[in-house]
Amino acid sequence: MTFRRKLLCTAIVAAGLAGCAGEGDLVVENLGVGVTAVRTACPAVGVPDYTGDVTLFRGDGNPTVGNLDVTATITNVRSTCNESGERVYTEASFDVLAQRRDTRGARRVELPYYSTVLRGGSAVQSKRVGTVVVDFADGQSRAQGRARAGAFVSRAEATLPADIREKITRRRRPGDTDAALDPLADPEVRAAVARATFELLVGFQLTEQQLAYNATR
């Protein structure tokens, strides 16, 4: 399964890692210019395309504007990560902003959401389903809920082997046969980076019809 997704943060690797430079710093040296990127064992956190919104319809579920019941959106995704141990723990928290058409009476809406850990961009390592509750007061058209999801990954599995790190970070000088080559173009390096890359993704647990509606509207 492959997702296109908006990531809150991305753990990436680039040639030219140097000294104490920070993430995204521009490194200017006599030997050239490069962008430094910092890679950690923490999974990137994001919301896959088409799963950050959900639309509920009244009655028979006919997906027309006049039949709209409740719409909700995942927003304000935040993450924390503890990578001090052998098991790296990442937690994502997010808000759900909901709106309803019929404001008569108090109403509770329960919306299922999922959290999944991907390895290498496509291999599902785990998946959990939870419920976020949104309570509308009488006469209120808008309401907000809040939820969180967490996951552990192995530090060993999220760490690049020493030989791969050396290939990526080795300082290259003018005249070297590979001076102008991107180390990530090497299939071995690219595969190793993919194996060590994890993501924690959250989104609404949609039916096939809801997913199709999001993808085509």
N, C-alpha and C positions, 0 to 999 in steps of 0.2 A: 504494500500500500504506500502510495506516494502522496504527500501533502505539499501544497504551496501554502506558506504561512507567513504571518507577520510576527517577527521575533522581537521580544522585549530586549534581549541582549544576545549577542552571538559570540561563542568561543571560537576564535579563528587563529590561524597560524600564518605567519608571513616570513619571508626571508629577511635577514637583517635585524633580528632581535638584538638589541644592544643595551649594555649597562643597565641603568635604572630608568630607562624611558618608560613613560606611561602609555596606556592604551590609546592608539590613534595619534600619538606624537609623531611629528615629522622629524626624521633623523637626517641631518645634513652633515656629511663627512667628506673628506678629501676623495674618498673612493666612490662617491655617488650619493644619491638621495633615495631613501626608502621609507615606507610607512611601517612603524612598529605596531604589532598587534599582540595582545597578551592572551594566552590560552590558560584556562583554569579547568579543574575537574568538574566544576559546576555545570549542570545542564542549562542550555538556553531555554527560555520560557516564552511561549507564544500561543496564539490562537489561530488554528488552521482556517484558511479561506472557507467561507460559506457556513461556518459553524458558530460564528460569533453573534448571530441573530436568530430569533425564532418568532414565527407568526402563528397564532392560533385563530381559527375561524369558528363561527357559530354554527349550530345545527348540524347539517350534513357535511360540514367541512368544505363546502364549495369555495375555492380560493379566489373570491372576488373582493373588490374594495368594499362593496356594500355589506359584505358578510364578515368583515374584520371583527375580531373579538379582543385579542391581546397581542401586543408586540413587545419584545424584550431584546435588550442588547447587552453583551458583556463589555465592560469598559474598566478603566483604571486597574489594569493588570499589574501587579507588583510581585516581586520575588525576593526571597531571602535564601541564603545558602550557607550551610555549615560544612566546610571541607576539612575540618581538623582531624577527622578520624579516617579509618579505612573504608567506612561507608559514608558517602557524601549525601547529605540530606538537603533537598531543595523543596521549598514551599512556595506555592503561588496563591495569592489572594486576589479577589476581583469583586467588582460591584456589578449588579444587574439592574439596569434601568428599564422599567416596564411602564407601559401605557395601555389603558383600556378605553373602549368606546362607550360602553354603558356604565355610567358612574353611580347608578342606584344601588344603595346598600353596601355594607362592608363585604369584602371578598378576599379570600386567600387563594393565591395561585401557586402551585408547586411545579417547578420546572426542572426536569432532569438534566444533569450535565455530566460530562466525562472528563477524566484526566488520563493521559496515556504517556508512557515513556517510549520514545523511539531511539533506536541506535542506528547510526549511519544513514539517517534520513528516511528509512523505510521499514526497518525491522522492529515490530512491536514487542517490547520487553514486558510490559504490564499495562493493564487498563482497569480503572475503577469507575463506577457510576455513583453519583450522589444526587442530592436534590437541594435546590435553592428555593427558599420560600419568600414570596413577595406578598405583603399585606396591604390591600387598598382600604382606606377609610371610606365611610359613606360620603358620597359626593366627590370623591377624589379620583382624578383621572390618571395621575402619575404616582408611582411608588418605587421603592428601591429595596433590593435585597443584597446580601453579601455572602460570599462562600470562599472556601479555600481548598486546596488540594496539595498533597505532598508526595514525595517519592525518594527512595534511596537508590543510589547507583554505586557500584564498586569503584573505589579510587584506582585500583590496579587496572581495571578495564578502561577507565577514562584517562589513563596516563599513556602518553606516547612512549614507545620503546626508545632506549637511549640511542640506538643507531639511526632511528628515524629523526629524532630531534637533532642529531649531529648533521644529518643531510640537509635539514631545513635551516638551521641556524649558522652553519659554517660560513665564516667570512670569506667572501670571494673577491679576488683581486683582478684587475684588468689583465687580460692575457690568459686567465684560466679558461680551460676548454668549456666549462659550464658557467662562466661568469654571467652570461646573458640569459641563462635558462631559468625558468621558474621551477623550483624543486617540486612544487605540487603537480607539475606536468608528468612527473615520474609515476607510473601506475602503482608501483609498490608503496610510494609515499602517500599517494592519494588514498589508496585502500586502507593503509594504517591509520590515517587521520579519520577516515570515515568510521572505522571500527571503534575508535576512541571518542567519538562524538555522540553525545546524548542530548535529547531534548525532552522537556516536560511540556506537553501541549494540553490545553483545556478548551472546551467548547460545549455547546448545547448537544445533548444526546437527541439527535433528530431522527424522525422517520424518513423513509425514502422519499415520501411526498414532500416533506418539509425541506429536505436537502435540495431536491429538484427545484422547488419554488425559490429558494435562496439563490441558486445557480442561474436561474433564467429571468429573474425579475429585473 
